[in-house]
Amino acid sequence: MQWVFPLVYARWMDKTQAIDVRNEKLPAGLYLVATPIGNLRDITLRALDVLTAADAVLCEDSRVSGKLMQAYGLKKKLVVYNDHSGPRDRGRIVSLLTQGNALALISDAGTPLIADPGYKLVRDCLDQGLAVTPIPGPNATLGALQLSGLPSDRFSFLGFLPPKSAARRTALQDWVAVPGTLVTFETGPRLLASLRDMAEVLGDRAAAVVREITKRHEESRRGTLSDLAAFYETEGPPKGEIVVVIAPPEAAVWSDAALEEALRDALKTMSVKDAAASVAKRTGVPRRKLYDRGAALAKNGL
């Protein structure tokens, strides 16, 4: 059954922002439509307007998007546009837009372009002077930030970190001193190794592993990075879509003299390795940096 739109929708919205799909043609252009990340009820009325009126829908996987279309009784032509699409594919889409078509771009879940394909297509459209319109909606990054209990006034989105440990640690080095909360996507099988690398490079900061947002088994597990690593080492890799949220660095409030004093105190009862780990957990300063400084202190007899 075709989705039935309430008449009141077009009445209370400004005419320039609402589209009564029964009487108006959707203006030509590319529409970036956010789709549910789990709960299908999270789709917006405006998103349904656009998907109903669009001449075609660009999607990552027609099988995944087909389920969304079916859930709302939408019978649309689905055109695959994903990470494997190249300049020729974008050229065809731009050509359709210049001919006056209205095309909706969706990802498998969430907001298009956020760790999903699309920015090159948007760039090409803008270069050609074509209209590009965002249709806001669900986003796993913001949902995880809300559930983490960590500062949300300033944050950086890292996308997916490299799958290999060495490359991942190198990438994390760029974020050590960046102020604000860090948000990154991760997979279940890689989560434990990633948490260990994060603790080693960033320091043992407070963090949260948030998964299955808006779904039946939604979960936000909080602790330090090392605490979380220990939990998943015991419990095994979690299932579902995973977001890791990491607290801002606190190193800025620790002077070199204060760090050295903290290390001296720790070294009175601990090995260099344990002292570095202990001070890293308190300060957020990377363990490796503290280990080198602690080793120098131990060598010189404190």
N, C-alpha and C positions, 0 to 999 in steps of 0.2 A: 504494500500500500504506500502511495506517495505521502511524504511528510506533509502534514497539514499545519500551515503557519497561522498563528492567531492574528486576527485583524488589528488588535490593539498594538501589536509590535510596530507596524508602520505609522501608527498615529502618534505614539509618544516619542519616537526617535525623530531627530531632525531629518528633513527630506533628503539632504545631501549625504547623510550617513546611512540611511536605511534603503533597502532595495525591496520593493514588493515584486517578487519574482513572477507573480501571476500577470502583471501588467507592464513591466519594464524589462528592457534588454540590458543585460550587464554590460557596462562600458568596456571597450577593448582594453586589454592590458594583462599583466601577470599578477595574480593574487596569491600571496604567501599565506596559506591557510593552516593554522595550528589545529592539530587533531588530538583526541584523547591519548594519554600515556598509559591508561589502564581502564578506568571506569568510562564506559561509553557515554554516560550521562554528562560528562564534562564538556562535550562539544557545545559551542556557542550558537545562538540563533543566527548570528551574522555569518558564521562559518557555513551553516546549513543553507542560508540564502545563496551564498556564492557557489557552493558545490552544486546546488540545484540549477543555477542559471548559467554556469560556465559551459563553454562549448566543448571542453575536454578537461580531464584531470591528469596532471603529471604526477607520477608516483614512483617510489623506490621499487616496490614489489606489488604487482597487480593482485597477487593472491591475498596479501595482507590488506591492501586497501579495498579489495573487493568485499571483504567481510564488513568493513565500515559502511560501504555503500549499501550493502544488503540490509544492514541493521536499520538504516533510515529510508529504505525504499528508493534509493537513488540509482537510476540507470544511466550511467555516464560512460563515455568512451575513456578508457584508461590508457595512458601513454607512459611507458616506462622511461624514467629519467633518474639515473643513479650514479654511483661512483665510476661506473664503467662507461658512462656517456662521454662523448668527446666533442670537439669543435663542430663536427658535421651535424651532430644531434642538436646542439645549441643553435646552429644556423637554421635548421628546419623549424625550430620552435619560434625563433625571432621572425622568421618569414611568416608564420601563421599569425603572429601578433600584428605584424605590419599590414596584414590583410584584413584586420579588424576583428580578430577572434579574442575572446576572453578565456584565459587559461588559468586554472587553479593549480598551484604547486603544493603538494603535501608530502610529508615524510611518513615513514611507517608509524611513528608516534611522536607527538610533541610538536615543537615549533620548527619549521623548516630552516635550514642553514645552521642551526645550532648543533655542531658535531654531525651534521648531515649535509648531503650534496645540495648545491643551489647557488652559492655565491658567485660562481663564474657566469651562470645564466643571468643572475640579477645584474651583474656588471655589464654584460653584453647588452641587456635591455636598456639600461641607463645610458650607455654610450650611444645607443640608437635613438634616444629621446622617447622611449616607450614608457608607458605608465606602469609603475610597480606599486602595489598596495599591500601592506601587511594586515592580516586578519588575526589579531592576538588571541592567545588562548593558553592551553596547558604547556608547562615547561618543567622538566625534571630538575633542572639546575636550581630554579627558584623554590620549587617544592622542597628539595633536600635542604636548602639553606634555611628555610622556615622551620623544618623539623629538627635541625641539628642543635639548636640552642646556642649557637656560636654567633659572634658579632656579624650583623648583616648590613651595616651602614656602608661598608666598603668591601668589595670582594673581586676576585679574579677567577675567570673560568679557564681551566687548562685543557679542556676536552679530554681525549684519551691520551695517556702517557704512552711512551714506547713500550712494546711488549718485552724487550730484553732488558735485563737488570742494568747492565753497563750504560746503555743508552738512556734508560729511565733515570738513573742517578745523575747523568750529565744534564738532562733536561730539568731535573729538580733543582740543580744548582742555580739556575737562572731565577728561581723564585724564593731563595733563602731569605733575602732581605726585603722582599716586596711587602709593603704594609697591607693589611687587610686579610680577610679569610680567603682560603683557596678552595676551589671546587673542581673535582675531576671525576670523570666516568671511569669505571673499571669493570672487568668481567670476574665472575666467580673463581675460575681456575687461577687467575693471576693475582687475586686480591691479597693473599698472605704475603707473597714476595713484594708486592707494591707497598704494603704497609711497613714492612721491614726496611725497605729502601727509603721510604718517606721519613721514618724515625731516624735513620742514619744520617741522611742529608739535611733534613730540615730541623732536626732536634725532636725530642719526644713531646710534641705538642698535644694539646687536647684535640680530639677529632670525633667524627661521627661517621658511621657507615649506615647509609640510608638505602633501603631497597624496596622494590615493588610498590612505589608510590601510587596511591589511589586504588590499589588492588586489595584483594582479600587478606593477603599476608604482609601488608605494609609494616615496615619495621625501621626504627631508628635506634641503633646501638651506639652508645657514647662511652668514651674513655680516652686515655692517652693512646697514641699510635702503637706503642709497645703493648699496652693492655689489649687492644683490639687484635693485634697480631697473635698474642698468646691465646686469645679466645678462639680465633679461627684455626689456629694450629691444632687445638683440641677438638673443636666441633666439625672441622672440615669446611670446604668452600661452600658459601651460601648460593642459593639459586636466585634467578631473576635478574632484573635490571638494577645495577648498583651505582650509587653515587657516594664518593668519599668527600667529606667536608673537613677542612683542616684549619685550626685556629690561627690567627695572625701571630707573627713572631713577637717575642717579648725581649729580644736581645738588645733592643735600643735602650732599654732602661738599665742595662748592666754595663758599667764602665769596665775597661780592661783591668783596672785595679780591683774592682769588686769580683770579677771573674777569677782573677788570680787568687784572691783571698779565699773564695769558695773552694777552689781546687786544693789549696793548701790544707784547709780544714778536712776535706774529704780524704786526702792522701794520708792523713794521720792514722786512719783506720781501714783504708781500702787500697786495693791495687790501682794502678794507673787506669786500667780498663774500667773498673767499677766506679772509680772516682769520676771519670769522664762521663759515664752513663748517668750517674747520679746528678751531676751538675747540669748536664744537658736536659734532663727531665725538669729541673727547677727553672732553667733560664730560657730554654728554647734554642740555645746556641747549638749548632751541629756537633755531634759527638766526636767526629773525626778531628775537628778543629781543637776541641778541648783535650782530646787524647794527646795531640802533638805538644800542646802547651803543658799538660800534666807530666808528660815524659821528660820535658826539659827541666821542669821543677824538680822531679824526682832525681834526675841525673845530677843536679847541682845541690842535692841535699836540702830541698825546699828553700 
